[in-house]
Amino acid sequence: MISSLKWKRNVALFMAGQGITLFGSSLVYFAVMWHITLRTQSGLMMTFIMIAGMLPTFLISPIAGVWADRFNKKKLIIISDAFTAIVTLVMAVMFTLGYEFMSLLLICLAARAAARGVQMPAFNAVIPELVPDDNLTRINGINSSIQTFMTFASPALGGVLLAVAPVHFLLYIDVFTTAIGISVLLFFVKMFIPSGEPEHKTGAKHYFTEIGEGFKYIARHPLLKKGLIISALINFMIASTAMTPLQVTRNWGEDLWDLFGMFSIGAEHRLAITEMGYSGGLVLGGIVIGIWKGFKNKNYTFALSTALVGIATVGLGIITNFWLYSICMLLIGFFLSTRGAPIMSMLQLNISRTYMGRCMSVLMMTATLFVQLGMMLWGPLGDIMDIEWLLLGTGGFIALMGIWIFFDKTLIKAGSVTQRVDENSDH
């Protein structure tokens, strides 16, 4: 850990640089998605976009976790960002020269998703190395707000730019923002981080051995086992909120409202309002947890926020007033943000540094997989039954999980930890 006088500057520069990189990446993702959608108007192409944007991350995560434990995490982040910039630059040049193939954009999305699968385990493993243990929850909350704000702002700007400029112009913007992020990390952020185990094994066999060691570590670690179960169940259930745009369209999509006698609100505006409410809640929740830090025992903040996410989701299934509905969307975003920071801090404090990268990659894989499984179930169900019943059921389940988390002894014990675990211990 670097000097206490410098850690705040280091963390601020680190998060700012990565935030700028995320902004460019989100800008390109939405622009490419909309460009392909407008050009093809194909539901099949939308499926390909989702696969290209998620499957590579899922597949590379186990190996990326090993890399995060083996190698210098700062260099790993820089290399993954540089790879993203190079791939994007190649695509931009090819489009500039007139080679405008949809397949090239899908390849670009897939390559960027693979790079993100490498970057995220390293990123989450770096945070506890830069931040004093008693400030982890606060910094995770602030980081969540920054990332959410960047993700929130980029679609709006991407839509505006796509309307006035060709798609390859936005690709160049992403190359520029990624270069800024790399430069900040390379020249201004000082990290004194162990590179992993001193003796690096090589070969595919050893990679699979290390991946297996990571799973064995999780299997004998009470917090991680329960963390995986909680992540799987909650992400599976919360995926039902992906049906809210359809719910808004069905319930409030046909009538046109006159707001204050000044302008009319149609279905597309109502969809934007609910999405802005949700994203705004995410940002606000991160700011609040960044200032407050939550209860002394992090598990109580995690449990209460989980229960309130469930209650707000139940609200989506009950409320018939659009503005109250939008408030529920804001509350879901808010409490998802306030639950994310404490559980991430609990994991960072209770996982041995040796296994940090592999554990983070498995958690990311689990979250991604079960969100997708949930969407595969709730989507078809939403066509044969009222979405309100889906939200009532999933929201009630999440609320009950919050109550269970509140009283779970393993999670209470993990939430009380204030210093990193002994490197020689399993848990």
C-alpha positions in Angstrom: 0.0 0.0 0.0 1.4 3.4 -0.9 1.7 6.4 1.4 -1.6 7.5 3.0 -0.9 11.0 1.8 -0.9 9.8 -1.9 -3.6 7.2 -2.0 -6.5 9.6 -2.6 -4.7 11.2 -5.5 -3.8 7.9 -6.9 -7.3 6.5 -6.6 -8.8 9.7 -8.1 -6.5 9.6 -11.1 -7.1 5.8 -11.5 -10.9 6.1 -11.5 -10.9 9.3 -13.6 -8.8 7.6 -16.3 -10.8 4.4 -16.3 -14.0 6.5 -16.3 -12.9 8.3 -19.5 -12.1 5.0 -21.1 -15.5 3.6 -20.1 -17.2 6.6 -21.5 -15.7 6.1 -24.9 -16.4 2.4 -24.8 -20.1 2.9 -23.9 -20.4 5.6 -26.6 -19.1 3.2 -29.2 -21.2 0.2 -28.0 -24.5 2.1 -28.2 -23.5 3.8 -31.5 -22.6 0.5 -33.1 -25.7 -1.2 -31.8 -28.0 1.6 -33.1 -26.1 1.7 -36.4 -26.6 -2.0 -37.0 -30.2 -1.8 -35.9 -31.0 1.1 -38.2 -29.2 -0.5 -41.2 -30.6 -4.0 -40.8 -33.8 -3.6 -38.8 -33.3 -7.3 -37.9 -34.1 -9.0 -34.7 -31.5 -11.7 -35.5 -28.8 -9.0 -35.8 -29.8 -7.7 -32.3 -29.3 -11.3 -31.0 -25.8 -11.3 -32.7 -25.0 -8.0 -31.0 -25.9 -9.3 -27.6 -23.8 -12.5 -28.2 -20.9 -10.5 -29.5 -21.1 -8.1 -26.5 -21.3 -10.7 -23.8 -20.1 -14.2 -24.8 -16.4 -13.4 -25.2 -16.4 -11.8 -21.7 -17.9 -15.0 -20.3 -15.5 -17.3 -22.1 -12.3 -15.5 -21.3 -13.1 -14.7 -17.6 -11.5 -17.9 -16.1 -8.2 -17.4 -17.9 -8.3 -13.6 -17.2 -8.7 -14.4 -13.5 -5.5 -16.4 -13.6 -3.7 -13.6 -15.4 -4.9 -11.1 -12.7 -3.4 -13.3 -10.0 -0.2 -14.0 -11.9 0.8 -10.7 -13.5 1.1 -7.0 -12.7 -2.5 -5.8 -12.6 -1.6 -2.3 -13.8 0.1 -3.6 -16.9 -2.8 -6.0 -17.5 -5.3 -3.1 -17.5 -3.1 -1.1 -19.8 -2.6 -4.0 -22.2 -6.4 -4.8 -22.4 -7.1 -1.1 -23.0 -4.4 -0.9 -25.6 -5.8 -4.0 -27.4 -9.3 -2.4 -27.4 -7.9 0.8 -28.9 -5.9 -1.0 -31.6 -8.9 -3.1 -32.7 -11.2 -0.1 -32.7 -8.6 1.9 -34.7 -8.4 -0.8 -37.3 -12.2 -0.9 -37.6 -12.3 2.9 -37.9 -9.7 2.9 -40.7 -11.4 0.2 -42.6 -14.7 2.0 -42.4 -13.0 5.2 -43.5 -11.7 3.4 -46.6 -15.2 2.2 -47.4 -15.2 -1.3 -46.1 -18.5 -0.9 -44.2 -19.4 -4.5 -43.3 -21.7 -5.3 -40.4 -19.6 -8.4 -39.7 -16.6 -6.1 -39.0 -18.6 -4.2 -36.3 -19.6 -7.5 -34.7 -16.0 -8.6 -34.6 -15.1 -5.2 -33.1 -17.7 -5.7 -30.4 -16.5 -9.3 -29.7 -12.9 -8.2 -29.4 -13.7 -5.4 -27.1 -15.9 -7.7 -24.9 -12.9 -10.1 -24.6 -10.7 -7.2 -23.6 -13.2 -6.1 -21.0 -13.3 -9.7 -19.6 -9.5 -9.4 -19.0 -9.7 -5.9 -17.6 -12.5 -6.2 -15.1 -11.0 -8.9 -12.8 -7.8 -7.0 -12.7 -9.6 -3.7 -12.0 -11.6 -5.1 -9.1 -8.4 -6.7 -7.7 -6.5 -3.4 -7.9 -8.9 -1.4 -5.8 -8.1 -3.0 -2.5 -4.4 -2.6 -3.2 -4.8 1.2 -3.7 -7.4 1.9 -1.0 -7.0 1.6 2.8 -9.3 -1.1 4.1 -11.6 1.2 6.1 -12.3 3.2 2.9 -13.1 0.4 0.6 -16.9 0.7 0.8 -16.8 4.5 0.2 -14.5 4.2 -2.8 -16.5 1.3 -4.3 -19.6 3.5 -4.0 -17.9 6.5 -5.7 -16.5 4.3 -8.4 -20.0 2.9 -9.0 -21.4 6.4 -9.4 -18.7 7.4 -11.9 -19.2 4.3 -14.0 -23.0 4.6 -13.9 -22.8 8.3 -14.9 -20.5 7.6 -17.8 -22.7 4.8 -19.0 -25.8 7.0 -18.5 -24.3 10.0 -20.5 -22.8 8.0 -23.4 -26.0 6.8 -25.0 -27.4 10.3 -25.2 -24.2 11.7 -26.8 -23.8 8.7 -29.0 -27.3 9.2 -30.4 -26.6 12.8 -31.1 -23.3 12.2 -32.8 -24.6 9.2 -34.8 -27.2 11.5 -36.2 -24.7 14.1 -37.5 -21.5 12.0 -38.1 -20.6 8.6 -39.6 -20.1 5.6 -37.2 -16.4 5.5 -37.8 -16.1 9.0 -36.4 -17.3 7.6 -33.0 -14.7 4.8 -33.3 -12.0 7.4 -33.5 -13.4 9.1 -30.4 -13.1 5.9 -28.5 -9.5 5.4 -29.6 -8.8 8.9 -28.2 -10.5 8.4 -24.9 -8.8 5.0 -24.4 -5.5 6.7 -25.1 -6.2 9.2 -22.4 -7.1 6.5 -19.9 -3.9 4.5 -20.7 -1.7 7.7 -20.4 -3.2 8.6 -17.0 -2.6 5.0 -15.7 0.9 4.8 -17.2 2.3 8.1 -16.3 0.4 9.5 -13.3 -0.9 6.5 -11.2 1.7 5.0 -9.0 1.0 1.4 -7.9 3.2 -0.8 -5.7 1.3 -4.0 -6.4 2.6 -7.5 -6.2 2.7 -9.1 -9.6 1.3 -12.4 -8.3 3.1 -15.6 -7.5 6.9 -15.2 -7.9 7.2 -18.4 -9.9 5.0 -18.3 -13.0 3.9 -21.6 -14.4 3.4 -21.9 -18.2 1.3 -24.0 -20.5 -2.4 -24.7 -20.9 -2.2 -27.5 -18.4 -1.1 -25.2 -15.7 -3.7 -22.6 -16.6 -6.4 -25.2 -16.0 -4.7 -26.2 -12.8 -4.8 -22.7 -11.5 -8.4 -22.2 -12.6 -9.2 -25.4 -10.7 -7.3 -24.1 -7.6 -9.5 -21.0 -7.8 -12.7 -23.0 -7.8 -11.4 -25.2 -4.9 -10.6 -22.0 -2.9 -14.2 -20.8 -3.5 -15.6 -24.2 -2.5 -13.9 -24.1 0.9 -14.6 -20.4 1.5 -18.0 -20.0 3.2 -18.4 -16.3 2.1 -17.6 -17.0 -1.5 -19.9 -20.0 -1.7 -22.8 -18.0 -0.4 -21.7 -15.0 -2.5 -22.0 -17.1 -5.6 -25.4 -18.4 -4.6 -26.7 -14.9 -3.8 -25.2 -13.4 -7.0 -26.8 -16.2 -9.1 -30.3 -16.0 -7.5 -30.6 -12.2 -7.3 -29.2 -11.6 -10.9 -31.6 -14.3 -12.2 -34.6 -12.6 -10.4 -33.6 -8.9 -11.1 -33.4 -9.8 -14.8 -37.2 -9.6 -14.7 -36.9 -5.8 -14.6 -35.6 -5.9 -18.2 -39.3 -6.4 -19.0 -40.2 -2.9 -17.7 -40.0 -1.2 -21.1 -42.6 -3.6 -22.4 -44.7 -3.0 -19.3 -44.5 0.7 -19.8 -45.5 0.4 -23.5 -48.4 -1.8 -22.7 -49.8 0.2 -19.8 -49.0 3.8 -20.9 -48.0 3.6 -24.5 -51.1 4.5 -26.4 -52.2 7.7 -24.9 -50.5 11.1 -25.4 -50.1 13.3 -22.3 -50.0 17.0 -22.2 -47.5 18.1 -19.6 -48.2 21.5 -17.9 -49.8 22.6 -21.2 -46.3 23.0 -22.7 -45.5 19.8 -24.6 -46.8 16.3 -25.1 -45.3 13.1 -23.7 -45.5 10.0 -25.8 -44.5 6.4 -25.2 -40.9 7.0 -26.2 -40.6 9.9 -23.7 -42.1 7.7 -20.9 -39.5 5.0 -21.7 -36.7 7.6 -21.4 -38.1 8.9 -18.1 -38.1 5.5 -16.5 -34.6 4.7 -17.8 -33.3 8.1 -16.6 -34.9 7.4 -13.2 -33.2 4.1 -12.9 -29.8 5.4 -14.0 -30.2 8.5 -11.8 -30.9 6.2 -8.8 -27.7 4.3 -9.5 -25.7 7.5 -9.5 -27.4 8.9 -6.4 -27.0 5.6 -4.5 -23.3 5.5 -5.3 -22.9 9.1 -4.0 -24.8 8.4 -0.8 -22.8 5.2 0.0 -19.6 7.1 -0.9 -20.4 9.8 1.7 -22.1 7.6 4.4 -20.1 4.3 3.9 -23.1 2.3 5.3 -23.5 0.6 8.6 -20.4 -0.5 10.6 -21.2 -4.1 9.7 -21.3 -4.0 5.9 -23.6 -7.0 5.7 -26.5 -5.0 7.2 -26.2 -2.4 4.5 -26.1 -5.2 1.9 -29.1 -7.0 3.4 -31.3 -3.9 3.9 -30.5 -2.6 0.3 -31.3 -6.1 -1.1 -34.7 -6.2 0.7 -35.5 -2.7 -0.5 -34.7 -3.6 -4.1 -37.2 -6.4 -3.7 -39.9 -4.2 -2.2 -39.4 -1.6 -5.0 -39.7 -4.3 -7.6 -42.9 -5.5 -6.0 -44.0 -1.8 -6.4 -43.6 -2.1 -10.1 -46.1 -4.9 -10.1 -48.7 -3.0 -8.0 -48.5 0.7 -8.9 -50.8 2.0 -11.7 -49.6 5.7 -11.6 -46.8 6.3 -14.1 -45.0 8.9 -11.9 -45.0 6.6 -8.8 -43.8 3.8 -11.1 -40.9 6.0 -12.2 -40.0 6.6 -8.6 -39.9 2.9 -8.0 -37.5 2.6 -10.9 -35.3 5.3 -9.3 -35.4 3.4 -5.9 -34.4 0.1 -7.6 -31.4 1.8 -9.1 -30.6 3.6 -5.8 -30.7 0.4 -3.7 -28.9 -1.7 -6.3 -26.0 0.8 -6.0 -26.0 0.9 -2.2 -26.0 -2.9 -2.0 -23.2 -3.3 -4.6 -20.5 -1.3 -2.7 -20.6 -3.1 0.6 -20.7 -6.6 -0.8 -17.7 -5.8 -3.1 -15.9 -4.5 -0.1 -16.7 -7.6 1.9 -15.3 -9.8 -0.8 -12.2 -7.7 -1.3 -11.4 -7.8 2.5 -12.1 -11.5 2.9 -10.4 -13.0 -0.2 -6.7 -13.8 -0.2 -4.7 -11.6 -2.6 -3.4 -14.8 -4.2 -6.9 -15.8 -5.4 -8.4 -12.3 -5.9 -8.4 -12.2 -9.7 -9.8 -15.7 -10.1 -12.5 -15.1 -7.6 -13.6 -11.9 -9.2 -13.7 -13.5 -12.6 -15.9 -16.3 -11.4 -18.2 -13.8 -9.7 -18.4 -11.8 -12.9 -19.1 -15.0 -14.9 -21.9 -16.0 -12.5 -23.6 -12.6 -12.7 -23.4 -12.5 -16.5 -24.7 -16.0 -16.9 -27.7 -15.8 -14.6 -28.8 -12.4 -15.9 -28.9 -14.0 -19.4 -30.7 -17.1 -18.1 -33.2 -14.9 -16.4 -33.9 -12.9 -19.5 -34.3 -16.1 -21.4 -37.1 -17.1 -19.0 -38.8 -13.8 -18.2 -39.0 -12.7 -21.9 -41.1 -15.6 -23.1 -43.2 -15.6 -19.9 -43.9 -11.9 -20.5 -45.7 -12.8 -23.7 -48.0 -15.3 -22.1 -48.8 -13.6 -18.7 -49.0 -10.2 -17.1 -45.6 -8.7 -16.4 -47.0 -7.4 -13.1 -47.2 -11.0 -11.8 -43.6 -11.6 -12.8 -42.4 -8.5 -10.9 -44.5 -9.4 -7.8 -43.0 -12.9 -7.7 -39.3 -11.9 -8.4 -39.5 -8.8 -6.1 -41.0 -10.8 -3.3 -38.2 -13.4 -3.6 -35.5 -10.7 -3.5 -37.0 -9.1 -0.5 -37.0 -12.5 1.3 -33.4 -13.0 0.3 -32.6 -9.6 1.9 -34.1 -10.8 5.2 -32.1 -14.1 5.0 -28.9 -12.2 4.3 -29.5 -10.0 7.4 -29.5 -12.9 9.8 -26.9 -15.1 8.1 -24.0 -15.7 10.5 -21.4 -16.2 7.9 -22.2 -13.0 6.1 -22.5 -11.1 9.4 -19.0 -12.3 10.4 -17.6 -11.3 6.9 -19.3 -7.9 7.2 -17.5 -7.1 10.4 -14.0 -7.6 8.9 -12.1 -4.3 8.7 -8.7 -5.5 7.6 -7.5 -7.7 4.7 -7.3 -11.4 5.5 -4.0 -13.1 6.4 -2.4 -14.0 3.1 -1.6 -17.4 4.5 -5.1 -18.3 5.4 -7.8 -19.7 3.1 -10.6 -17.4 4.6 
